[in-house]
């Protein structure tokens, strides 16, 4: 349980929980996609959104694990609306398939939470031969929302669904990228094919680069949608330090954190608070292209605010995800 944290302008702090930041909010009529919803922050986000009446679509790689999470949510909230759809963010083919199926479902889309992520010490390539952190933590989410000339990458279908939903229902759509303070690990370097160079690989740098990409992507997409006059906000966040399944390859580290630092790290309910705050709280209305921590506006690194770097990332990501 996090024992520090002074309340910010939002009225919440590092110790606030996901239920507290959404208390009294009625999410009925809203539909949200939550990636990585089988454990940790993602599962708690799905639970709290469902508790508030949101129709939650759990976009997951492990559907069996998702069923267990869904069943637990239904015990607490019997009338919860929860669907499970298979999605492997490390595979562009899987992302395209997911978006096509979602489009075919006819569901509206009000909230998209890009939560899933990996932290992998060994150098690994995705199914598309792209370094795994970058492929999963960034490109999987990026594939959701971009247009490549005459090509519509899969989740662009979902962006169009969000635009239609927002326009027809006259309510703000929200896209949320779960980043990390780990983006501060990156203070130099550019986005290039060097991400696939095993000889220069560092898992700390690779993770930090993918988390920096989460923020830059949110900023650039927010700029584009604002120019288009679309009522969809895009923000990024640092959930706080919390020991979740992302540390599953660091068993000794996780055990030490649980035993020694449990009073100084967030629990899952606190870790999901900022995500749920950005998803539902009316205090966020109209705020876009910002970075949050502890349910309050925060300052990312200087590189995370670099608009030229954001454009460079956008163009680089377009090249990597082009279907041509």
C-alpha positions in Angstrom: 0.0 0.0 0.0 1.5 3.3 -1.1 1.8 5.5 2.0 3.0 8.7 0.5 1.2 11.1 -1.9 -0.2 14.6 -1.5 -3.4 15.4 -3.3 -3.1 17.3 -6.6 -5.4 19.7 -8.4 -7.7 16.7 -9.4 -8.3 16.0 -5.7 -6.5 12.7 -5.9 -3.1 11.4 -5.1 -0.8 8.4 -5.5 -2.7 6.6 -2.8 -6.1 7.0 -4.5 -7.7 3.9 -6.0 -9.4 3.2 -9.3 -12.8 3.0 -7.4 -12.2 6.3 -5.7 -11.3 8.3 -8.8 -14.5 7.0 -10.5 -16.8 7.1 -7.5 -20.3 8.3 -8.4 -19.6 8.2 -12.2 -22.2 6.4 -14.3 -20.5 4.7 -17.3 -23.7 3.2 -18.7 -23.9 3.4 -22.4 -20.2 3.5 -22.9 -18.1 0.8 -24.6 -14.4 0.4 -23.8 -11.6 -1.8 -25.2 -9.0 -2.7 -22.7 -5.9 -4.5 -23.9 -3.9 -6.8 -21.6 -6.9 -7.2 -19.3 -6.0 -10.6 -17.9 -4.0 -9.5 -14.9 -2.6 -6.6 -12.9 -3.6 -3.1 -13.9 -5.5 -4.2 -17.0 -7.7 -6.6 -15.0 -8.4 -4.0 -12.4 -9.2 -1.4 -15.0 -11.7 -3.8 -16.6 -13.3 -4.6 -13.2 -13.8 -1.0 -12.2 -15.1 0.1 -15.6 -17.6 -2.8 -15.5 -18.5 -1.8 -12.0 -19.3 1.7 -13.3 -21.6 0.3 -16.0 -19.2 0.4 -19.0 -19.5 -2.4 -21.6 -15.9 -3.7 -21.5 -14.3 -5.6 -24.3 -11.2 -7.5 -23.0 -8.7 -7.6 -25.8 -6.3 -10.4 -24.8 -3.8 -12.9 -26.0 -4.8 -15.5 -23.3 -8.6 -16.0 -23.6 -8.6 -18.7 -20.9 -7.1 -16.3 -18.4 -9.6 -13.7 -19.5 -12.6 -16.0 -18.8 -11.4 -16.4 -15.2 -11.1 -12.6 -14.8 -14.5 -12.1 -16.4 -16.1 -14.7 -14.1 -14.6 -13.0 -11.1 -16.0 -9.6 -12.2 -19.4 -11.1 -12.8 -19.5 -12.5 -9.2 -19.0 -8.9 -7.9 -21.1 -7.2 -10.6 -23.7 -9.8 -12.0 -25.1 -7.4 -14.5 -21.7 -6.4 -15.9 -21.3 -6.3 -19.7 -18.0 -8.0 -20.6 -16.9 -9.5 -23.9 -13.6 -11.3 -24.7 -11.8 -11.0 -28.0 -8.5 -12.5 -28.9 -5.6 -10.0 -29.7 -1.9 -10.6 -29.8 -0.3 -7.2 -30.0 3.1 -8.6 -31.1 1.5 -9.7 -34.4 0.2 -7.2 -36.9 -1.9 -9.9 -38.5 -3.6 -10.5 -35.2 -4.2 -6.8 -34.7 -5.8 -6.5 -38.2 -8.0 -9.5 -37.5 -9.1 -8.1 -34.2 -10.1 -4.7 -35.7 -12.0 -6.4 -38.5 -14.0 -8.5 -36.1 -14.7 -5.5 -33.8 -15.9 -3.5 -36.8 -18.1 -6.4 -37.9 -19.6 -6.6 -34.4 -21.4 -3.3 -34.8 -20.4 -2.1 -31.4 -19.7 1.6 -30.7 -16.4 2.6 -29.2 -16.0 5.4 -26.7 -12.8 4.5 -24.8 -9.7 2.7 -26.0 -7.1 1.8 -23.3 -3.8 0.6 -24.7 -2.6 -1.1 -21.5 -0.8 -4.3 -22.5 3.0 -4.4 -22.4 6.1 -6.5 -22.1 9.4 -6.2 -20.2 11.7 -8.9 -21.6 15.4 -9.1 -20.7 16.6 -11.3 -23.6 16.6 -9.9 -27.1 13.5 -11.1 -28.9 11.9 -10.4 -32.3 8.1 -10.3 -32.8 6.3 -12.4 -35.3 6.9 -9.5 -37.7 10.6 -9.5 -37.0 10.5 -6.3 -35.0 12.1 -5.9 -31.5 9.5 -7.2 -29.1 9.2 -4.2 -26.8 8.7 -1.8 -29.7 6.4 -4.2 -31.5 4.1 -4.9 -28.5 4.3 -1.8 -26.4 4.1 0.7 -29.3 3.3 -0.8 -32.7 0.5 -2.9 -31.5 -1.2 0.2 -30.2 -0.1 2.3 -33.2 -1.6 -0.2 -35.6 -5.0 0.7 -34.0 -5.2 4.2 -35.1 -3.2 5.1 -38.3 -4.0 5.5 -41.9 -1.4 4.7 -44.5 -2.3 6.6 -47.7 -5.0 4.3 -49.3 -4.4 1.6 -46.8 -6.3 1.4 -43.5 -4.4 -0.5 -40.9 -6.7 -2.5 -38.7 -7.4 -0.3 -35.8 -7.9 2.7 -38.0 -11.3 1.0 -38.5 -11.7 1.4 -34.8 -10.7 5.0 -34.9 -13.3 5.6 -37.6 -15.8 3.8 -35.2 -14.7 6.2 -32.4 -15.2 9.2 -34.7 -18.7 8.0 -35.7 -19.6 7.2 -32.1 -18.5 10.6 -30.9 -20.2 12.4 -33.7 -23.5 10.6 -33.5 -23.7 10.6 -29.7 -22.2 14.0 -29.3 -19.8 12.8 -26.6 -16.1 12.8 -26.2 -14.1 9.7 -27.1 -11.0 8.9 -25.1 -7.8 7.1 -26.1 -5.3 6.3 -23.3 -1.8 5.0 -23.7 -0.3 3.4 -20.5 3.3 4.5 -20.6 5.8 4.5 -17.7 8.4 6.7 -16.0 10.8 4.3 -17.8 10.5 6.6 -20.8 13.1 8.7 -18.9 15.7 6.0 -19.5 16.0 7.3 -23.1 17.9 10.6 -23.4 19.4 10.1 -26.8 19.1 8.2 -30.0 16.5 8.2 -32.7 13.8 5.9 -34.0 15.4 3.7 -36.7 15.9 0.2 -37.8 18.7 0.0 -35.2 16.0 -1.2 -32.8 16.4 -4.7 -34.4 20.2 -4.7 -33.8 20.9 -7.4 -31.2 24.6 -6.3 -30.8 23.5 -2.9 -29.3 20.5 -4.3 -27.4 19.7 -3.2 -23.8 16.4 -4.4 -22.4 16.2 -1.3 -20.2 16.8 1.0 -23.2 14.4 -1.0 -25.4 11.6 -0.8 -22.7 12.3 2.9 -22.2 12.1 3.6 -25.9 8.8 1.8 -26.3 7.4 3.8 -23.3 8.7 7.0 -24.8 7.0 6.0 -28.0 3.7 5.6 -26.1 3.8 9.3 -25.1 5.0 10.7 -28.4 2.3 8.7 -30.2 -0.4 10.1 -28.0 0.9 13.6 -28.5 1.0 13.3 -32.3 -2.3 11.6 -32.6 -3.9 14.3 -30.3 -2.5 17.0 -32.5 -3.9 15.4 -35.7 -7.3 14.8 -34.2 -7.4 18.3 -32.9 -6.6 19.7 -36.3 -9.4 17.6 -37.8 -11.8 18.9 -35.2 -12.6 15.4 -33.9 -13.9 15.2 -30.3 -11.5 12.5 -29.2 -8.9 13.1 -26.6 -5.6 11.2 -26.5 -3.5 11.1 -23.3 -0.7 9.0 -21.8 0.2 8.1 -18.2 2.6 6.7 -15.7 0.7 4.2 -13.5 3.3 4.3 -10.7 5.6 1.6 -9.6 3.7 -1.6 -9.0 4.8 -5.2 -9.1 2.6 -6.9 -11.7 3.0 -9.8 -14.1 5.2 -7.6 -16.3 8.0 -8.5 -13.8 7.3 -12.3 -14.1 10.8 -12.8 -15.5 12.2 -11.1 -12.4 11.0 -13.5 -9.7 13.7 -12.6 -7.1 13.2 -8.9 -7.7 9.4 -9.2 -7.4 9.8 -11.2 -4.2 12.1 -8.6 -2.7 9.7 -5.8 -3.6 6.8 -7.6 -2.1 8.7 -8.3 1.1 10.6 -5.1 1.6 9.0 -2.4 -0.4 5.3 -3.3 -0.2 4.6 -0.1 1.8 6.4 2.1 -0.8 4.9 0.7 -4.1 1.4 0.9 -5.3 -1.1 -2.0 -5.1 -3.1 -2.9 -8.2 -6.1 -0.7 -7.3 -3.8 2.3 -7.0 -1.9 1.4 -10.1 -5.1 1.4 -12.2 -6.4 4.7 -10.8 -4.9 7.0 -13.3 -6.1 4.9 -16.2 -9.6 4.8 -14.9 -9.5 8.5 -14.1 -8.6 9.3 -17.7 -11.2 6.9 -19.0 -14.2 8.2 -17.0 -13.6 11.3 -14.9 -15.4 14.4 -16.2 -12.5 16.6 -14.9 -10.5 15.3 -17.9 -13.0 16.6 -20.5 -11.3 18.4 -23.3 -7.8 17.8 -22.1 -5.7 16.1 -24.8 -2.0 15.4 -25.6 -1.0 15.4 -22.0 0.9 13.1 -19.6 -0.6 12.1 -16.2 0.7 10.5 -13.1 -1.2 9.8 -9.8 -4.4 11.1 -11.5 -2.9 14.5 -12.1 -1.1 16.3 -14.9 2.6 15.6 -14.8 5.8 16.6 -16.6 7.3 13.9 -18.9 10.9 14.1 -20.1 12.0 16.8 -22.5 12.3 14.2 -25.3 8.7 13.1 -24.6 7.6 16.7 -25.5 9.6 16.9 -28.7 7.1 17.5 -31.5 9.7 16.8 -34.2 10.6 13.5 -32.6 6.9 12.6 -32.4 6.5 13.2 -36.2 9.7 11.1 -36.8 8.2 8.3 -34.7 4.9 8.5 -36.6 6.6 8.2 -40.0 8.9 5.4 -38.8 5.9 3.5 -37.5 4.0 4.0 -40.7 6.9 2.3 -42.5 7.0 -0.6 -40.1 3.3 -1.2 -40.3 2.7 -0.6 -44.0 0.9 -3.5 -45.6 2.6 -2.8 -48.9 
